[in-house]
């Protein structure tokens, strides 16, 4: 469990570094973004045929999933602020 959270933090940090702009939350949000991004990356990878059933996303797939979630969060938060 602790390893999952640490890896999620690293993935979330990389996603935030690759997407410049205003970022939500602190390190807990970043950690959750990375963990959720891994799930999104796994789902998309299995849907597109990149991964077999039961196979999880790698580092790159997880970062891409986290970037997708970060983009969606910014779209939703931007609408609320305007």
MMTF fields as JSON, N, C-alpha, C and O atoms, coordinates in Angstrom:
{
  "mmtfVersion": "1.0.0",
  "mmtfProducer": "UNKNOWN",
  "numBonds": 327,
  "numAtoms": 328,
  "numGroups": 82,
  "numChains": 1,
  "numModels": 1,
  "chainsPerModel": [1],
  "groupsPerChain": [82],
  "chainIdList": ["A"],
  "bondAtomList": [4, 2, 8, 6, 12, 10, 16, 14, 20, 18, 24, 22, 28, 26, 32, 30, 36, 34, 40, 38, 44, 42, 48, 46, 52, 50, 56, 54, 60, 58, 64, 62, 68, 66, 72, 70, 76, 74, 80, 78, 84, 82, 88, 86, 92, 90, 96, 94, 100, 98, 104, 102, 108, 106, 112, 110, 116, 114, 120, 118, 124, 122, 128, 126, 132, 130, 136, 134, 140, 138, 144, 142, 148, 146, 152, 150, 156, 154, 160, 158, 164, 162, 168, 166, 172, 170, 176, 174, 180, 178, 184, 182, 188, 186, 192, 190, 196, 194, 200, 198, 204, 202, 208, 206, 212, 210, 216, 214, 220, 218, 224, 222, 228, 226, 232, 230, 236, 234, 240, 238, 244, 242, 248, 246, 252, 250, 256, 254, 260, 258, 264, 262, 268, 266, 272, 270, 276, 274, 280, 278, 284, 282, 288, 286, 292, 290, 296, 294, 300, 298, 304, 302, 308, 306, 312, 310, 316, 314, 320, 318, 324, 322],
  "bondOrderList": [1, 1, 1, 1, 1, 1, 1, 1, 1, 1, 1, 1, 1, 1, 1, 1, 1, 1, 1, 1, 1, 1, 1, 1, 1, 1, 1, 1, 1, 1, 1, 1, 1, 1, 1, 1, 1, 1, 1, 1, 1, 1, 1, 1, 1, 1, 1, 1, 1, 1, 1, 1, 1, 1, 1, 1, 1, 1, 1, 1, 1, 1, 1, 1, 1, 1, 1, 1, 1, 1, 1, 1, 1, 1, 1, 1, 1, 1, 1, 1, 1],
  "groupList": [{"groupName": "UNK", "atomNameList": ["N", "CA", "C", "O"], "elementList": ["N", "C", "C", "O"], "formalChargeList": [0, 0, 0, 0], "bondAtomList": [1, 0, 2, 1, 3, 2], "bondOrderList": [1, 1, 2], "singleLetterCode": "X", "chemCompType": "L-PEPTIDE LINKING"}],
  "groupTypeList": [0, 0, 0, 0, 0, 0, 0, 0, 0, 0, 0, 0, 0, 0, 0, 0, 0, 0, 0, 0, 0, 0, 0, 0, 0, 0, 0, 0, 0, 0, 0, 0, 0, 0, 0, 0, 0, 0, 0, 0, 0, 0, 0, 0, 0, 0, 0, 0, 0, 0, 0, 0, 0, 0, 0, 0, 0, 0, 0, 0, 0, 0, 0, 0, 0, 0, 0, 0, 0, 0, 0, 0, 0, 0, 0, 0, 0, 0, 0, 0, 0, 0],
  "groupIdList": [1, 2, 3, 4, 5, 6, 7, 8, 9, 10, 11, 12, 13, 14, 15, 16, 17, 18, 19, 20, 21, 22, 23, 24, 25, 26, 27, 28, 29, 30, 31, 32, 33, 34, 35, 36, 37, 38, 39, 40, 41, 42, 43, 44, 45, 46, 47, 48, 49, 50, 51, 52, 53, 54, 55, 56, 57, 58, 59, 60, 61, 62, 63, 64, 65, 66, 67, 68, 69, 70, 71, 72, 73, 74, 75, 76, 77, 78, 79, 80, 81, 82],
  "secStructList": [7, 2, 2, 2, 2, 2, 2, 2, 2, 2, 2, 2, 2, 2, 2, 2, 2, 2, 1, 7, 1, 7, 7, 7, 1, 1, 2, 2, 2, 2, 2, 2, 2, 2, 2, 2, 2, 2, 2, 2, 2, 2, 2, 2, 2, 2, 2, 2, 6, 1, 1, 7, 6, 6, 7, 7, 7, 7, 2, 2, 2, 2, 2, 2, 2, 2, 2, 2, 2, 2, 2, 2, 2, 2, 2, 2, 2, 2, 2, 2, 2, 7],
  "xCoordList": [0.837, 0.0, 0.874, 0.629, 1.891, 2.785, 3.54, 3.723, 3.975, 4.685, 3.774, 4.224, 2.5, 1.538, 1.4, 1.359, 1.327, 1.187, 2.441, 2.344, 3.61, 4.861, 4.994, 5.369, 4.687, 4.73, 3.685, 3.95, 2.508, 1.48, 1.943, 1.636, 2.682, 3.222, 4.202, 4.157, 5.077, 6.051, 5.337, 5.677, 4.365, 3.61, 2.868, 2.865, 2.236, 1.537, 2.473, 2.122, 3.662, 4.648, 5.109, 5.231, 5.363, 5.788, 4.678, 4.953, 3.445, 2.32, 2.202, 1.953, 2.376, 2.293, 3.457, 3.291, 4.634, 5.787, 5.61, 6.046, 4.978, 4.779, 3.637, 3.548, 2.767, 1.642, 1.754, 1.22, 2.447, 2.602, 1.259, 0.336, 1.179, -0.047, -0.382, 0.38, -1.52, -1.987, -2.395, -3.226, -1.801, -2.04, -2.925, -2.832, -3.786, -4.67, -3.95, -3.096, -4.298, -3.924, -2.451, -1.586, -2.195, -0.849, -0.399, -0.804, 0.452, 1.046, 0.059, 0.239, -0.971, -1.97, -2.792, -3.058, -3.19, -3.92, -3.027, -3.488, -1.75, -0.806, -0.675, -0.621, -0.624, -0.516, -1.767, -1.671, -2.922, -4.175, -4.303, -4.819, -3.835, -3.837, -2.992, -3.389, -1.835, -0.967, -1.56, -1.486, -2.148, -2.759, -3.959, -4.096, -4.819, -5.983, -5.54, -6.159, -4.475, -3.945, -3.474, -3.593, -2.946, -2.521, -3.72, -3.642, -4.821, -6.038, -6.577, -6.999, -6.563, -7.034, -6.134, -6.62, -4.823, -3.882, -4.075, -4.003, -4.319, -4.563, -5.843, -5.857, -6.918, -8.189, -8.065, -8.498, -7.474, -7.328, -6.425, -6.712, -5.34, -4.428, -5.084, -4.852, -5.907, -6.616, -7.676, -7.879, -8.352, -9.375, -8.775, -9.361, -7.602, -6.952, -6.103, -5.548, -6.004, -5.261, -3.767, -3.013, -3.332, -1.907, -1.521, -0.387, -2.467, -2.227, -3.264, -4.397, -2.861, -3.8, -4.623, -4.287, -5.705, -6.551, -5.712, -5.001, -5.789, -5.034, -3.662, -3.015, -3.203, -1.91, -2.107, -3.07, -1.212, -1.356, -0.516, 0.383, -0.829, -0.094, 1.306, 1.53, 2.23, 3.581, 3.68, 2.668, 4.888, 5.105, 4.555, 3.863, 4.864, 4.423, 2.902, 2.296, 2.284, 0.821, 0.172, -0.869, 0.774, 0.248, 0.36, -0.559, 1.477, 1.656, 0.656, 0.085, 0.443, -0.544, -1.939, -2.69, -2.286, -3.575, -3.697, -4.755, -2.629, -2.643, -2.76, -3.423, -2.123, -2.23, -3.651, -4.145, -4.303, -5.703, -6.578, -7.414, -6.389, -7.181, -6.887, -7.799, -5.629, -5.262, -5.889, -6.354, -5.902, -6.543, -8.032, -8.581, -8.684, -10.125, -10.408, -11.378, -9.562, -9.746, -9.633, -10.437, -8.643, -8.466, -9.641, -10.042, -10.201, -11.365, -12.561, -13.265, -12.789, -13.92, -13.696, -14.61, -12.509, -12.212, -12.199, -12.59, -11.758, -11.745, -13.134, -13.359, -14.072, -15.463, -16.084, -16.884, -15.716, -16.265, -15.724, -16.439, -14.441, -13.816, -14.293, -14.28, -14.705, -15.085, -16.44, -16.899],
  "yCoordList": [-1.197, 0.0, 1.25, 2.184, 1.266, 2.421, 2.592, 3.715, 1.493, 1.559, 2.125, 2.907, 1.733, 2.252, 3.756, 4.461, 4.257, 5.695, 6.45, 7.541, 5.887, 6.552, 6.592, 7.618, 5.473, 5.453, 6.406, 7.088, 6.462, 7.41, 8.843, 9.668, 9.156, 10.506, 10.834, 11.93, 9.908, 10.134, 10.328, 11.238, 9.493, 9.608, 10.933, 11.597, 11.329, 12.616, 13.792, 14.76, 13.719, 14.792, 14.909, 16.011, 13.771, 13.791, 14.364, 15.155, 13.976, 14.498, 16.005, 16.716, 16.499, 17.941, 18.684, 19.811, 18.062, 18.688, 18.759, 19.721, 17.752, 17.719, 18.612, 18.949, 18.997, 19.872, 21.168, 21.274, 22.154, 23.409, 24.109, 23.941, 24.88, 25.608, 25.526, 24.99, 26.059, 26.072, 24.666, 24.026, 24.199, 22.827, 22.774, 23.623, 21.759, 21.608, 20.971, 20.102, 21.405, 20.74, 20.582, 21.063, 19.897, 19.64, 18.244, 17.669, 17.7, 16.411, 15.256, 14.234, 15.38, 14.307, 14.212, 13.115, 15.353, 15.374, 14.849, 14.111, 15.225, 14.742, 13.225, 12.553, 12.688, 11.249, 10.541, 9.527, 11.072, 10.476, 10.575, 9.662, 11.679, 11.849, 10.768, 10.207, 10.481, 9.446, 8.056, 7.28, 7.73, 6.409, 6.253, 5.228, 7.26, 7.199, 7.18, 6.513, 7.907, 7.914, 6.546, 6.187, 5.789, 4.429, 3.554, 2.737, 3.728, 2.981, 3.391, 2.54, 4.689, 5.174, 4.646, 4.2, 4.696, 4.182, 2.701, 2.252, 1.942, 0.507, 0.253, -0.576, 0.966, 0.784, 1.147, 0.39, 2.305, 2.726, 1.772, 1.429, 1.347, 0.418, -0.911, -1.471, -1.418, -2.673, -2.474, -3.354, -1.335, -1.041, -0.918, -1.384, -0.287, -0.091, -1.294, -1.3, -2.3, -3.497, -3.429, -4.295, -2.417, -2.293, -3.265, -3.742, -3.559, -4.468, -5.58, -5.37, -6.762, -7.874, -7.744, -6.982, -8.509, -8.531, -8.954, -9.957, -8.203, -8.503, -7.854, -7.851, -7.305, -6.636, -5.156, -4.54, -4.591, -3.189, -2.289, -2.741, -1.007, -0.015, 0.152, 0.008, 0.452, 0.761, 2.209, 2.891, 2.665, 4.027, 5.057, 5.993, 4.884, 5.849, 5.861, 6.931, 4.694, 4.623, 5.266, 5.912, 5.095, 5.7, 7.218, 7.922, 7.723, 9.174, 9.755, 10.817, 9.069, 9.54, 9.571, 10.525, 8.537, 8.521, 9.665, 10.286, 9.951, 11.059, 12.402, 13.313, 12.528, 13.769, 13.968, 15.095, 12.899, 12.995, 13.476, 14.362, 12.896, 13.319, 14.763, 15.507, 15.159, 16.54, 17.513, 18.584, 17.147, 17.977, 18.123, 19.224, 17.001, 17.051, 17.879, 18.636, 17.74, 18.529, 20.021, 20.818, 20.391, 21.809, 22.342, 23.492, 21.51, 21.936, 22.186, 23.183, 21.302, 21.427, 22.575, 23.366, 22.684, 23.754, 25.109, 26.107, 25.162, 26.417, 26.941, 28.151, 26.043, 26.445, 27.003, 27.937, 26.43, 26.894, 28.266, 29.085, 28.511, 29.788, 30.943, 32.091, 30.665, 31.719, 32.282, 33.179],
  "zCoordList": [0.0, 0.0, 0.0, -0.764, 0.855, 0.916, -0.398, -0.867, -0.989, -2.266, -3.359, -4.195, -3.355, -4.329, -4.203, -5.211, -2.975, -2.753, -3.173, -3.735, -2.91, -3.297, -4.815, -5.382, -5.474, -6.933, -7.506, -8.496, -6.898, -7.322, -7.199, -8.059, -6.136, -5.96, -7.077, -7.635, -7.407, -8.481, -9.816, -10.573, -10.105, -11.36, -11.418, -12.454, -10.309, -10.254, -10.452, -11.128, -9.869, -10.038, -11.488, -12.023, -12.113, -13.516, -14.4, -15.302, -14.15, -14.934, -14.767, -15.741, -13.554, -13.32, -13.962, -14.427, -13.991, -14.636, -16.148, -16.78, -16.726, -18.177, -18.639, -19.819, -17.717, -18.056, -17.265, -16.161, -17.828, -17.091, -16.911, -17.708, -15.866, -15.58, -14.106, -13.302, -13.777, -12.398, -11.973, -12.616, -10.886, -10.442, -9.21, -8.324, -9.166, -8.006, -6.827, -7.001, -5.651, -4.415, -4.121, -4.854, -3.031, -2.579, -2.92, -3.931, -2.054, -2.386, -2.259, -2.921, -1.438, -1.332, -2.616, -3.105, -3.157, -4.425, -5.54, -6.41, -5.519, -6.522, -6.45, -7.48, -5.233, -5.029, -5.549, -6.24, -5.218, -5.681, -7.199, -7.843, -7.764, -9.21, -9.878, -10.9, -9.304, -9.862, -9.759, -10.712, -8.616, -8.432, -9.371, -10.039, -9.42, -10.313, -11.774, -12.604, -12.087, -13.448, -13.882, -15.053, -12.961, -13.265, -13.631, -14.549, -12.915, -13.239, -14.606, -15.39, -14.894, -16.195, -17.307, -18.346, -17.087, -18.078, -18.339, -19.483, -17.283, -17.431, -18.224, -19.134, -17.881, -18.57, -20.055, -20.924, -20.335, -21.73, -22.5, -23.647, -21.874, -22.533, -22.869, -23.94, -21.947, -22.216, -23.288, -24.125, -23.276, -24.27, -25.667, -26.644, -25.759, -27.052, -27.483, -28.582, -26.629, -26.978, -26.687, -27.132, -25.95, -25.602, -24.496, -24.449, -23.606, -22.49, -22.546, -22.978, -22.104, -22.014, -20.733, -19.827, -20.688, -19.49, -18.284, -18.346, -17.2, -15.993, -15.955, -14.908, -17.074, -17.134, -16.793, -17.249, -16.005, -15.601, -16.484, -17.193, -16.425, -17.209, -16.645, -15.444, -17.522, -17.105, -16.666, -16.507, -16.473, -15.996, -16.978, -16.577, -18.269, -19.276, -19.378, -19.435, -19.401, -19.458, -18.248, -18.371, -17.083, -15.863, -15.903, -15.483, -16.404, -16.512, -17.51, -17.267, -18.621, -19.602, -18.975, -19.181, -18.213, -17.517, -16.528, -16.427, -15.799, -14.845, -15.564, -15.069, -16.724, -17.496, -18.007, -18.041, -18.397, -18.838, -17.686, -17.867, -16.505, -15.342, -14.953, -14.592, -15.026, -14.702, -15.695, -15.307, -16.967, -17.987, -17.714, -17.779, -17.407, -17.11, -15.867, -15.832, -14.84, -13.624, -13.924, -13.442, -14.714, -15.054, -15.856, -15.679, -16.743, -17.516, -16.6, -16.757, -15.663, -14.749, -13.778, -13.546, -13.209, -12.253, -12.935, -12.33, -14.187, -14.936, -15.191, -15.161, -15.441, -15.656, -14.391, -14.445, -13.248, -11.975, -11.588, -11.012, -11.912, -11.547, -12.417, -11.974, -13.626, -14.568, -14.28, -14.987]
}
